[in-house]
Amino acid sequence: MKTQTVNPKRVRLFIKPYCGWCRRAMHWLEERGIGFEVIDVIADEEAFEEMIRLSGQDCSPVIDVDGEILADFGPDELAGFWRKLEAKHDEHSHR
């Protein structure tokens, strides 16, 4: 298993229960040892409103990694998003 170079301060995953994409996102993060906070937007109306404000839509999952947002995604999109975060991290760490 590859260790991720990105070390985010805060990873929040906005989910809806019984959402298959949400379960896949949680599994993807867990497989890579990435700590994250799960936020159930069905149980928490304020969280649902925040998810819409952050992402511009009401589909889940939505991930917030230190203010970088990815909305309504599957594992392939999440992998690409994470690679972009790693590239950005690498660029900043070499300055």
TIBA-260224 format. One record per residue: residue in one letter; x negated, y, z negated of N, C-alpha, C in turn; residue number from 1. Coordinates in steps of 0.2 Angstrom, whole numbers, plus 2048, in hexadecimal, padded with zeros to 3 digits. Example, Ala and Ser with C-alpha at 12.3 -4.5 7.8 and 13.67 -1.06 7.14 Angstrom:
<sites>
+-------+--------+---------+------+---------+----------+-------+--------+---------+------+--------+
: kolba : n.east : n.north : n.up : ca.east : ca.north : ca.up : c.east : c.north : c.up : kolmar :
+-------+--------+---------+------+---------+----------+-------+--------+---------+------+--------+
:     A :    7BE :     7E4 :  7D9 :     7C2 :      7EA :   7D9 :    7BE :     7F0 :  7D9 :      1 :
:     S :    7C0 :     7F5 :  7DD :     7BC :      7FB :   7DC :    7C0 :     800 :  7D9 :      2 :
+-------+--------+---------+------+---------+----------+-------+--------+---------+------+--------+
</sites>
This chain:
<sites>
+-------+--------+---------+------+---------+----------+-------+--------+---------+------+--------+
: kolba : n.east : n.north : n.up : ca.east : ca.north : ca.up : c.east : c.north : c.up : kolmar :
+-------+--------+---------+------+---------+----------+-------+--------+---------+------+--------+
:     M :    7FC :     7FA :  800 :     800 :      800 :   800 :    7FC :     806 :  800 :      1 :
:     K :    7FD :     80B :  805 :     7F9 :      811 :   805 :    7FB :     816 :  800 :      2 :
:     T :    7F6 :     819 :  7FD :     7F7 :      81E :   7F8 :    7F8 :     825 :  7FB :      3 :
:     Q :    7FE :     828 :  7F9 :     7FF :      82E :   7FC :    7FB :     834 :  7FA :      4 :
:     T :    7F8 :     838 :  7FF :     7F4 :      83E :   7FD :    7F8 :     844 :  7FA :      5 :
:     V :    7FE :     844 :  7FC :     802 :      84A :   7F9 :    804 :     848 :  7F2 :      6 :
:     N :    803 :     84D :  7ED :     804 :      84C :   7E6 :    809 :     852 :  7E5 :      7 :
:     P :    810 :     851 :  7E7 :     814 :      856 :   7E5 :    816 :     857 :  7DE :      8 :
:     K :    817 :     85D :  7DC :     819 :      85F :   7D5 :    820 :     85C :  7D4 :      9 :
:     R :    825 :     85D :  7D9 :     82C :      85C :   7D8 :    82F :     859 :  7DE :     10 :
:     V :    831 :     853 :  7DD :     835 :      84F :   7E3 :    83C :     84E :  7E0 :     11 :
:     R :    841 :     851 :  7E4 :     848 :      850 :   7E2 :    84C :     84D :  7E8 :     12 :
:     L :    84F :     847 :  7E7 :     853 :      844 :   7EC :    85A :     845 :  7EA :     13 :
:     F :    85E :     848 :  7EF :     865 :      849 :   7EE :    869 :     843 :  7F1 :     14 :
:     I :    86D :     840 :  7EE :     870 :      83A :   7F1 :    877 :     83A :  7EF :     15 :
:     K :    87B :     835 :  7F3 :     882 :      833 :   7F2 :    882 :     82C :  7F0 :     16 :
:     P :    885 :     82A :  7EB :     885 :      823 :   7E9 :    888 :     81F :  7EF :     17 :
:     Y :    885 :     819 :  7F0 :     887 :      814 :   7F6 :    885 :     817 :  7FC :     18 :
:     C :    881 :     81B :  7FD :     87E :      81E :   803 :    878 :     81A :  805 :     19 :
:     G :    879 :     816 :  80B :     873 :      812 :   80D :    86D :     815 :  80E :     20 :
:     W :    86D :     81B :  811 :     867 :      81F :   813 :    864 :     821 :  80C :     21 :
:     C :    868 :     823 :  807 :     865 :      825 :   801 :    861 :     81F :  7FE :     22 :
:     R :    864 :     819 :  7FE :     861 :      813 :   7FB :    85A :     812 :  7FF :     23 :
:     R :    85A :     813 :  805 :     854 :      812 :   809 :    84F :     817 :  807 :     24 :
:     A :    851 :     81D :  806 :     84C :      823 :   804 :    849 :     821 :  7FE :     25 :
:     M :    84D :     81F :  7F9 :     84B :      81D :   7F2 :    846 :     818 :  7F3 :     26 :
:     H :    847 :     813 :  7F6 :     843 :      80D :   7F7 :    83C :     80F :  7FA :     27 :
:     W :    83C :     814 :  800 :     836 :      816 :   803 :    832 :     81A :  7FE :     28 :
:     L :    835 :     81E :  7FA :     831 :      822 :   7F5 :    82E :     81D :  7F0 :     29 :
:     E :    832 :     818 :  7ED :     830 :      814 :   7E8 :    82A :     80F :  7EB :     30 :
:     E :    82B :     80D :  7F1 :     825 :      809 :   7F4 :    81F :     80C :  7F4 :     31 :
:     R :    81F :     813 :  7F4 :     819 :      817 :   7F5 :    816 :     81A :  7EE :     32 :
:     G :    81A :     818 :  7E9 :     818 :      81A :   7E2 :    819 :     822 :  7E1 :     33 :
:     I :    81E :     824 :  7E5 :     81F :      82C :   7E5 :    825 :     82D :  7DF :     34 :
:     G :    823 :     830 :  7DA :     828 :      832 :   7D5 :    82D :     837 :  7D8 :     35 :
:     F :    834 :     836 :  7D6 :     839 :      83A :   7D8 :    83F :     83A :  7D4 :     36 :
:     E :    843 :     840 :  7D4 :     849 :      840 :   7D0 :    84F :     83F :  7D4 :     37 :
:     V :    853 :     83B :  7D2 :     859 :      83A :   7D6 :    85F :     83E :  7D4 :     38 :
:     I :    862 :     842 :  7D8 :     867 :      846 :   7D7 :    86E :     844 :  7DA :     39 :
:     D :    873 :     841 :  7D7 :     879 :      83F :   7D9 :    87E :     845 :  7DA :     40 :
:     V :    87F :     847 :  7E1 :     882 :      84D :   7E2 :    88A :     84B :  7E2 :     41 :
:     I :    88C :     845 :  7E1 :     893 :      844 :   7E0 :    895 :     845 :  7D9 :     42 :
:     A :    890 :     843 :  7D4 :     892 :      843 :   7CD :    891 :     84B :  7CB :     43 :
:     D :    88D :     84F :  7CF :     88B :      855 :   7CC :    88C :     85A :  7D2 :     44 :
:     E :    892 :     85E :  7D1 :     894 :      863 :   7D6 :    88F :     868 :  7D7 :     45 :
:     E :    88C :     86B :  7D2 :     887 :      870 :   7D3 :    881 :     86D :  7D7 :     46 :
:     A :    87F :     867 :  7D6 :     87A :      864 :   7DA :    87C :     864 :  7E1 :     47 :
:     F :    882 :     862 :  7E3 :     885 :      861 :   7E9 :    884 :     868 :  7ED :     48 :
:     E :    886 :     86D :  7E9 :     886 :      874 :   7EC :    87F :     876 :  7ED :     49 :
:     E :    87A :     874 :  7E9 :     873 :      876 :   7EA :    870 :     872 :  7F0 :     50 :
:     M :    872 :     86C :  7F1 :     870 :      868 :   7F7 :    872 :     86B :  7FD :     51 :
:     I :    879 :     86E :  7FD :     87B :      871 :   803 :    877 :     878 :  804 :     52 :
:     R :    876 :     87B :  7FF :     872 :      882 :   7FF :    86B :     880 :  802 :     53 :
:     L :    868 :     87B :  800 :     861 :      87A :   802 :    861 :     877 :  809 :     54 :
:     S :    865 :     873 :  80B :     865 :      86F :   811 :    869 :     872 :  817 :     55 :
:     G :    86E :     876 :  815 :     873 :      879 :   81A :    878 :     874 :  81C :     56 :
:     Q :    879 :     86E :  819 :     87E :      869 :   81A :    880 :     865 :  814 :     57 :
:     D :    885 :     861 :  815 :     887 :      85D :   80F :    886 :     855 :  810 :     58 :
:     C :    881 :     853 :  815 :     880 :      84C :   816 :    87A :     84B :  811 :     59 :
:     S :    87A :     844 :  80F :     874 :      842 :   80B :    871 :     83C :  80E :     60 :
:     P :    86A :     83B :  80D :     867 :      83E :   807 :    863 :     845 :  809 :     61 :
:     V :    861 :     849 :  804 :     85D :      84F :   805 :    858 :     84E :  800 :     62 :
:     I :    852 :     84F :  803 :     84C :      84F :   7FE :    849 :     856 :  7FE :     63 :
:     D :    847 :     858 :  7F8 :     843 :      85E :   7F7 :    83D :     85D :  7F4 :     64 :
:     V :    837 :     85E :  7F7 :     830 :      85D :   7F5 :    82D :     863 :  7F4 :     65 :
:     D :    82D :     866 :  7EE :     82A :      86C :   7ED :    82D :     872 :  7F1 :     66 :
:     G :    833 :     872 :  7F3 :     836 :      877 :   7F7 :    836 :     875 :  7FE :     67 :
:     E :    833 :     870 :  800 :     834 :      86E :   807 :    83A :     869 :  808 :     68 :
:     I :    83E :     86A :  80C :     845 :      867 :   80D :    845 :     863 :  813 :     69 :
:     L :    848 :     85C :  812 :     84A :      858 :   817 :    851 :     856 :  816 :     70 :
:     A :    855 :     856 :  81B :     85C :      855 :   81A :    85F :     84F :  81E :     71 :
:     D :    863 :     84B :  81C :     867 :      846 :   820 :    862 :     842 :  824 :     72 :
:     F :    85E :     83E :  821 :     858 :      83A :   824 :    858 :     833 :  823 :     73 :
:     G :    855 :     82F :  827 :     853 :      828 :   826 :    84C :     827 :  824 :     74 :
:     P :    84A :     821 :  823 :     843 :      820 :   821 :    83E :     823 :  826 :     75 :
:     D :    83F :     822 :  82D :     83A :      825 :   832 :    839 :     82C :  831 :     76 :
:     E :    83F :     830 :  830 :     83E :      837 :   82F :    83B :     839 :  829 :     77 :
:     L :    83C :     835 :  824 :     839 :      836 :   81D :    831 :     835 :  81E :     78 :
:     A :    82F :     830 :  822 :     828 :      82F :   823 :    825 :     834 :  827 :     79 :
:     G :    828 :     837 :  82C :     825 :      83C :   830 :    825 :     843 :  82B :     80 :
:     F :    82A :     844 :  827 :     82A :      84A :   823 :    824 :     849 :  81E :     81 :
:     W :    823 :     843 :  81B :     81E :      842 :   816 :    817 :     843 :  81A :     82 :
:     R :    816 :     841 :  820 :     810 :      842 :   823 :    80E :     849 :  824 :     83 :
:     K :    814 :     84D :  826 :     813 :      855 :   827 :    811 :     858 :  820 :     84 :
:     L :    814 :     855 :  81B :     812 :      858 :   814 :    80A :     856 :  813 :     85 :
:     E :    808 :     850 :  814 :     801 :      84E :   813 :    7FD :     852 :  817 :     86 :
:     A :    7FE :     854 :  81E :     7FA :      858 :   822 :    7FA :     85F :  81F :     87 :
:     K :    7FF :     862 :  81D :     7FF :      868 :   81A :    7FB :     868 :  813 :     88 :
:     H :    7FB :     863 :  80F :     7F8 :      862 :   809 :    7F0 :     862 :  80B :     89 :
:     D :    7EE :     85E :  810 :     7E7 :      85D :   812 :    7E4 :     864 :  814 :     90 :
:     E :    7E9 :     868 :  818 :     7E6 :      86E :   81B :    7E5 :     873 :  815 :     91 :
:     H :    7E9 :     873 :  810 :     7E8 :      878 :   80B :    7E2 :     876 :  806 :     92 :
:     S :    7E1 :     86F :  805 :     7DC :      86D :   801 :    7D5 :     86E :  804 :     93 :
:     H :    7D5 :     86F :  80B :     7CE :      870 :   80E :    7CC :     877 :  80F :     94 :
:     R :    7D0 :     87B :  80C :     7CF :      882 :   80D :    7CA :     885 :  807 :     95 :
+-------+--------+---------+------+---------+----------+-------+--------+---------+------+--------+
</sites>
